[in-house]
């Protein structure tokens, strides 16, 4: 398998991981009584993630683990996507 496909697949998997994490954060916010709309998740994901961080910081004094999953997955998708595009352009 070529390296381009490898990085492209990794970027897709990280994007999927980010979407699942965002949905779980949205569900968690709803269960805490916070307003969160699942259909606006794509647009509001950063707002929901930072609201989740603020709430978990206030409750436990630590940031909730879903916030780190969200941040790491979106950054990893960006890096792997850029690597794949860079390899495409280098051909």
Backbone bond lengths (Angstrom), bond angles and torsions (degrees), N, CA, C in turn:
res aa  C-N    CA-C-N  psi(-1)  N-CA   C-N-CA  omega(-1)  CA-C   N-CA-C  phi
1 X - - - 1.450 - - 1.529 108.10 -
2 X 1.315 115.13 137.58 1.454 119.32 179.73 1.520 110.87 -72.79
3 X 1.308 115.15 155.33 1.452 121.79 -178.10 1.531 111.67 -65.13
4 X 1.328 116.40 -30.79 1.467 120.42 178.93 1.527 110.10 -61.40
5 X 1.321 116.31 -46.25 1.455 120.33 -179.96 1.524 111.43 -66.18
6 X 1.321 115.84 -37.73 1.465 120.75 179.02 1.523 111.01 -59.74
7 X 1.341 116.10 -49.82 1.461 119.62 179.88 1.527 111.57 -68.83
8 X 1.317 117.49 -33.88 1.460 120.59 176.75 1.522 112.09 -64.89
9 X 1.323 116.04 -42.16 1.465 120.36 178.17 1.530 110.32 -66.34
10 X 1.331 116.67 -41.92 1.465 119.57 177.43 1.524 111.43 -62.11
11 X 1.328 117.03 -40.14 1.467 120.27 177.40 1.523 110.66 -62.90
12 X 1.324 116.90 -42.07 1.464 120.83 177.73 1.519 112.43 -63.85
13 X 1.316 116.72 -42.78 1.466 120.56 178.58 1.532 111.46 -64.70
14 X 1.321 116.29 -39.59 1.470 119.45 177.82 1.524 110.52 -67.63
15 X 1.328 117.34 -36.17 1.457 120.69 175.56 1.521 111.30 -64.11
16 X 1.326 116.36 -40.53 1.465 121.25 176.82 1.526 110.40 -64.08
17 X 1.328 116.61 -43.81 1.465 122.66 177.10 1.529 109.92 -58.65
18 X 1.326 116.70 -41.65 1.458 120.86 179.41 1.520 111.15 -65.90
19 X 1.320 117.11 -40.87 1.468 120.19 178.86 1.517 112.31 -64.16
20 X 1.310 116.53 -42.74 1.466 120.76 178.14 1.521 110.39 -64.37
21 X 1.326 116.49 -43.86 1.464 119.93 179.36 1.519 111.23 -63.41
22 X 1.331 116.97 -40.66 1.459 120.70 177.39 1.517 112.09 -62.27
23 X 1.343 116.66 -39.89 1.463 120.47 177.94 1.532 111.02 -65.81
24 X 1.311 117.19 -38.69 1.464 120.41 178.86 1.532 110.11 -67.77
25 X 1.335 117.00 -39.67 1.465 120.22 176.80 1.523 109.79 -62.41
26 X 1.323 117.25 -43.53 1.462 121.60 178.33 1.527 110.61 -60.33
27 X 1.306 116.72 -44.03 1.460 121.34 178.19 1.526 111.19 -64.30
28 X 1.318 116.84 -40.62 1.460 121.12 178.81 1.527 110.86 -63.73
29 X 1.326 116.70 -42.01 1.460 119.76 178.10 1.525 111.54 -63.34
30 X 1.332 115.96 -41.12 1.469 119.80 178.14 1.526 110.98 -63.08
31 X 1.323 117.32 -40.22 1.466 120.15 -179.49 1.530 111.78 -67.89
32 X 1.321 117.19 -23.03 1.467 121.41 176.91 1.526 112.37 -89.05
33 X 1.334 116.74 1.56 1.454 120.70 178.03 1.522 114.17 86.80
34 X 1.320 117.49 9.80 1.466 121.89 178.27 1.532 109.20 -85.76
35 X 1.325 117.46 146.18 1.465 119.11 177.40 1.530 110.47 -72.70
36 X 1.319 116.01 124.07 1.460 122.29 177.91 1.519 108.12 -150.29
37 X 1.310 116.66 128.19 1.456 122.13 -178.31 1.520 108.98 -108.47
38 X 1.319 116.78 119.91 1.456 121.33 -177.99 1.526 111.72 -64.67
39 X 1.331 117.74 -33.78 1.456 120.88 -176.80 1.534 112.60 -73.14
40 X 1.313 117.18 -19.89 1.461 121.74 176.52 1.524 111.72 -99.14
41 X 1.327 117.12 15.52 1.460 121.83 -173.86 1.520 112.31 -59.01
42 X 1.322 118.36 -41.61 1.462 120.93 -179.01 1.522 111.53 -58.55
43 X 1.309 115.89 -42.37 1.456 120.63 -177.01 1.531 111.83 -81.25
44 X 1.310 116.96 -33.92 1.462 121.42 -172.10 1.526 114.10 -102.29
45 X 1.320 119.05 4.78 1.469 121.53 -176.01 1.527 113.08 -55.52
46 X 1.339 119.63 -45.90 1.482 117.36 178.14 1.526 112.79 -62.62
47 X 1.317 117.06 -38.01 1.467 120.62 178.92 1.519 110.15 -64.40
48 X 1.328 116.80 -45.52 1.458 120.85 179.77 1.522 111.45 -64.05
49 X 1.342 116.76 -40.63 1.468 120.05 -179.37 1.529 110.97 -63.45
50 X 1.310 116.69 -44.49 1.466 118.48 -179.63 1.521 112.06 -73.04
51 X 1.327 117.61 -29.15 1.469 119.90 173.96 1.528 109.59 -67.39
52 X 1.345 116.67 -41.35 1.465 121.41 176.26 1.529 110.16 -60.32
53 X 1.339 115.93 -42.11 1.463 120.07 179.46 1.527 110.63 -62.24
54 X 1.312 116.73 -44.98 1.459 121.48 -178.96 1.527 111.17 -62.75
55 X 1.331 117.11 -42.46 1.467 121.37 -179.11 1.524 110.99 -66.53
56 X 1.341 117.07 -45.42 1.464 119.00 -178.55 1.524 111.22 -69.37
57 X 1.334 117.14 -31.96 1.470 119.94 175.41 1.522 110.64 -64.16
58 X 1.322 116.58 -40.70 1.464 120.47 -179.55 1.525 111.26 -69.36
59 X 1.328 117.06 -35.34 1.469 120.80 -177.30 1.522 112.64 -76.20
60 X 1.330 116.21 -48.60 1.466 119.52 -170.74 1.522 114.21 -114.43
61 X 1.320 117.29 -12.74 1.457 119.48 -175.96 1.519 112.85 85.47
62 X 1.323 116.77 0.35 1.458 122.65 179.13 1.521 109.13 -132.29
63 X 1.301 115.74 152.89 1.459 120.28 175.89 1.523 109.20 -73.43
64 X 1.333 116.25 137.85 1.457 120.74 179.48 1.520 111.92 -66.57
65 X 1.321 117.93 151.45 1.465 121.04 -175.81 1.524 113.88 -66.10
66 X 1.309 118.47 -26.92 1.461 119.65 -179.75 1.525 111.91 -64.35
67 X 1.327 117.06 -30.62 1.457 120.03 178.48 1.525 110.15 -62.37
68 X 1.331 116.72 -44.07 1.462 120.05 179.65 1.526 111.21 -66.71
69 X 1.332 117.24 -38.30 1.464 120.10 175.65 1.522 110.17 -60.08
70 X 1.330 116.93 -41.74 1.460 121.23 -178.49 1.525 110.67 -65.56
71 X 1.327 117.41 -47.12 1.464 121.55 -177.24 1.530 111.08 -66.82
72 X 1.308 117.34 -45.64 1.462 120.62 -177.75 1.523 110.73 -65.71
73 X 1.322 117.30 -41.65 1.460 119.52 -177.09 1.523 112.30 -67.77
74 X 1.329 118.44 -39.58 1.465 119.54 -179.57 1.525 110.45 -70.82
75 X 1.317 117.68 -36.79 1.468 120.17 177.90 1.524 111.64 -70.82
76 X 1.320 117.31 -38.22 1.464 120.13 177.96 1.531 110.39 -66.48
77 X 1.328 117.62 -39.18 1.462 120.53 176.95 1.527 110.48 -62.38
78 X 1.314 116.66 -40.40 1.460 120.78 177.90 1.526 111.40 -63.53
79 X 1.312 117.01 -46.86 1.466 120.85 -178.47 1.522 111.06 -64.43
80 X 1.316 117.65 -47.93 1.463 120.00 -179.32 1.527 111.47 -66.47
81 X 1.322 117.07 -36.13 1.467 120.16 176.76 1.518 111.15 -65.06
82 X 1.323 117.08 -42.77 1.456 120.08 178.18 1.539 112.00 -66.20
83 X 1.317 116.37 -36.80 1.463 119.78 176.08 1.534 110.88 -63.49
84 X 1.312 116.55 -42.91 1.466 120.13 179.21 1.529 110.77 -63.79
85 X 1.331 116.52 -45.26 1.468 119.35 178.81 1.516 110.82 -65.52
86 X 1.321 116.95 -39.25 1.460 119.96 177.21 1.516 112.16 -61.28
87 X 1.313 116.71 -40.15 1.472 119.50 177.80 1.521 111.47 -68.91
88 X 1.322 117.15 -34.43 1.471 120.48 176.99 1.526 109.39 -64.60
89 X 1.329 116.44 -45.15 1.467 120.30 -178.57 1.533 112.39 -70.25
90 X 1.326 116.48 -25.73 1.465 119.99 -179.64 1.524 112.41 -76.26
91 X 1.317 117.25 -16.32 1.479 120.22 -178.85 1.487 111.76 -68.89
